[in-house]
Amino acid sequence: MKGLFSGALVAVALTLAGCDRVDPDSPLGQRKAIFQEMLEVKEDMGGMLRGRLAFSAEAFASGAVRLDDVSRQPWQHYPEVREAQSDARDEVWQRQERFTELARELEATTAALRELTQAQRPAPRVVAPAFQRVEDSCERCHQEFRVY
């Protein structure tokens, strides 16, 4: 009897744990995947600039292209109404003009970084300020619109 009760308790716990999962095809799941990709690309690029990874001009330029492409993708996955599981604050929907302004700012900074890396062979001292502007742009939006 005790084993049966324990088994039922485990089954309930596993079922409840599954409720926190995000459908990868939902708008929330899609933008989470995009933001995760953006983070991974930025981490590699930042790692090259901070000495955690060996700097590769080709890899950095490729990352700049990918980051610019990805920076334009998440915005289409914000539905008209906030999802219950979202890490975004209600302000995303209440202050859409500002949210859109910050999204365009990110796109502009990633485009400038991409252009810089395509115009010349990237060198850490040359690309670091442009990369910092990308990171600053991300941070501004997170401060205003992301729940931590």
N, C-alpha and C positions, 0 to 999 in steps of 0.2 A: 504494500500500500504506500509506504514511504517513497519507494522508487517511482511509482506511478505519479505521485504528487510532484516529486522533483522533476520528472520528465515533462509534466504539464507546465510547470513553472518555467522551465527552460524554453519550451515552445512559445509561451506567451512573451517571454523576454525577447526572443529572436524575432517574433512578429512585430513587436513594438519597435525594435531597433531598425527594422526594415522600413518603418514609416518615415524615418528621417532621410531616406535616400531621395535624391533628386532625379527625376526622369531626364535622361540625357537628351531627349528630343524636345523637351519643353523649352520655352524661351529662357527660363532660369538656367536649365542645364546647358543650353547652347552658349549663353553668355559666360557662364562659369568656366566652360572649357576654353573659350576664347581668352578670357582674362588669365587663365592658368598658362596658356601658351605664351601670352604676352609676358607674364612674369618669368617664365623659363628662359625666354630669349633675352630679356633684360638682365637676368642673373648671370648668364654666360657673358654677355657684353660687359657688364659691370665687373665681373670677375677678371676679365682681361685688363680692364683699366686699373683695377685695384691690386693686381699682381697675384691673385688667387689662381688664375689660369695664364698660360703663356699667351702673349698678345699675337694674334694672327690678323694681318690686315684683311686678308680674304674672308676669314670667318667673321670678323667684325662688320665688314661691308655687307656680307650676306645676312647677318643678323639685323642690320639696319633696314635692309629691304623687307625682310620678314616682319620686323616690328612695325614698319610703316603700313604694310598690307593688313596686318592683324588689328592695328589701331583703328581701322575704319569699320570693323565688323560688329562689335558688340551692341552698338546703339540700336540696330534694327530689332534686337531681341528684348527690348524693354516694352512689355505690353502696356495697354492703357491703364490697367489696374495692377497695383502691387500684389505680388504673390506672397503667401504667408511665410514661406521659407527664405525669402530674399534677404541678403546681407545689405541691401540698400536702404537708406532712410526714406521715410515718407516724402521727404523734400524732393526726391527725384521726380516725383509726380506732381508735387505742389509747386515746384520752382523749375519747370521744364526749360524755360528760356535760359536760365543760368547753367543748368545741367548741359544743355546743348552747346552753350558758349565754351564750357570747359572741355567738352568732347572735341569741338573744332580746334581748340588750343592744342590738345594732345596731337591731333592729326597734323597740325601745322609744325609742331616740334619734331615729330617723327619724319615728316617730309623733308624738313631742313637737314636733319641728321642723315637721311638717305642721300640727299643731294650732295652733301659734303663728302660722304664716303665714296660716291660715284665720280665726283669731279677730280679727285686726287687719291693717291694711295693713302689710306688712313694711317695716321700716326697717333699714338695715345694723347700727346699734348695738344694735338689739333682737334681731335674729336671729343675729348673729355668735356669741354664746356657745353657742346651741343647735346651730349648724352645727359649731362646734369640738367639741362632744360627739360628734357623728356621726363626724367625722374621727378623734377619739381612739379611738372604739369600733372603727373599721376597723383602726387601727394596732395596737391590743391583740391583735386576732385575727391579724393578719399576723405580728406578732412571735412568737406562739406556734405558728402553724400553717402559715405559708407559707415555701417554700424560695425564697431570693433568688438 
